[in-house]
Amino acid sequence: MNKKEKRFVKTYSQGGTSGNEIWVDKETGINYFTILPVTRAVLLPCLIKTENRLLHK
């Protein structure tokens, strides 16, 4: 992957600075669900498979 290309792409956002987001790793296709409370962020991989592939690729 070219250094200028972004590896992660935000595909969903809700709630602004204290909401939720879904980011996709373009190299692996794994979705990451982020919880953005006021104090700190939490990053969780979404490892749900559908038809032998991850949710978003």
C-alpha positions in Angstrom: 0.0 0.0 0.0 1.3 3.4 -0.9 2.3 5.6 2.1 -0.1 8.4 0.9 -3.1 6.1 0.8 -5.1 5.9 4.0 -5.3 2.3 5.4 -8.5 3.0 7.4 -11.7 4.4 6.0 -14.6 5.6 8.1 -17.8 4.0 6.9 -20.3 5.0 9.6 -20.5 7.8 12.2 -23.1 8.8 14.8 -23.1 11.3 17.6 -20.2 13.6 16.9 -17.5 13.7 19.6 -19.2 11.3 22.0 -20.7 8.8 19.5 -19.9 5.6 17.6 -18.0 5.0 14.4 -17.1 2.1 12.1 -13.7 2.0 10.4 -12.6 -0.5 7.8 -9.0 -1.6 7.4 -8.5 -1.6 3.6 -5.6 -4.2 3.8 -7.5 -6.9 5.8 -11.1 -5.9 5.3 -11.8 -6.0 9.0 -14.4 -3.6 10.4 -13.5 -1.8 13.7 -16.3 -0.4 15.9 -15.2 2.6 17.9 -17.0 4.0 21.0 -16.1 7.6 21.5 -17.0 8.7 25.1 -15.9 12.0 26.3 -12.9 10.6 28.3 -11.3 8.0 26.0 -12.0 6.0 22.8 -12.5 2.2 22.7 -11.6 0.3 19.5 -13.2 -3.1 19.0 -12.7 -5.4 15.9 -16.0 -6.7 14.4 -15.2 -10.3 13.6 -18.6 -11.3 12.3 -18.4 -13.4 9.1 -21.1 -13.6 6.5 -20.8 -16.1 3.6 -17.1 -16.8 4.3 -16.1 -13.1 4.4 -16.2 -10.2 6.7 -19.0 -7.6 6.7 -17.2 -5.1 4.5 -14.4 -5.6 2.0 
